[in-house]
């Protein structure tokens, strides 16, 4: 495992809310979006390596991490609008987007809702491609019981690391400590349960929230890289193949002996895959323009 990089917290106001982000590097913009209950710490091993060729932003979604905690009712449309507003606030006209879990489906919605603003899309163990979820995530949607389950998750993290990682002993203890500090906020618990109950029930992801997005992804032209851990216990690998088959201009890379957070568990491999993918896309852009 590489050494744990450190970054300075920065804040920008988006829709009247303070949003925490990290930024590093120069070049084409790349925005990294964490999953439900997660924070910029979940991209800690990726910002600096990716910044070798890009201006990289990692952000805390509204309601999570150290961003302002007040959120309205969650929807994918609102999530995409937030992403566009964040880009406006930091002066980005067009960017590549990479999202993990909930962050993945927010990035996917942004790509179909604002295609002119998304250069490339990277989906890492993304939500949105099937109903099936781990029992742990489904229980978060149940009133009272979900609160108890998530409180236990907060309190016991990182003891429950085998739920998220295939090889948890490979993860730096300091990373677990840093991530746990942010995760254990009572406001994060409140917002996690609120968002979970809007998008998940005991059967899994709510299909009614995803059907329109999938129709639009089926005709989307944004180049897409899908990265999945073969041992993902939160969102099954079958969803990766569904995403690949659904999105026309997409490719899939499966990481062996890897769970739901490839960017933490296998950062060097993920960083290399993303850099190669984005570089290929940038090289292709001039010929695309000439062919129009």
Secondary structure as UniProt FT lines:
FT   STRAND          10..14
FT   TURN            15..16
FT   STRAND          17..24
FT   STRAND          28..33
FT   TURN            36..37
FT   HELIX           40..43
FT   TURN            44..46
FT   HELIX           47..50
FT   TURN            51..53
FT   STRAND          54..59
FT   TURN            62..63
FT   TURN            65..66
FT   HELIX           76..89
FT   TURN            90..91
FT   STRAND          95..100
FT   HELIX           102..113
FT   HELIX           115..117
FT   STRAND          118..124
FT   HELIX           135..139
FT   TURN            140..141
FT   TURN            143..144
FT   HELIX           145..156
FT   TURN            157..160
FT   HELIX           161..163
FT   HELIX           168..170
FT   HELIX           173..183
FT   HELIX           186..199
FT   STRAND          200..201
FT   TURN            202..203
FT   STRAND          204..205
FT   HELIX           207..209
FT   HELIX           211..217
FT   TURN            218..219
FT   STRAND          223..229
FT   TURN            230..231
FT   HELIX           238..246
FT   TURN            248..249
FT   STRAND          250..255
FT   TURN            256..257
FT   HELIX           262..265
FT   HELIX           267..291
//
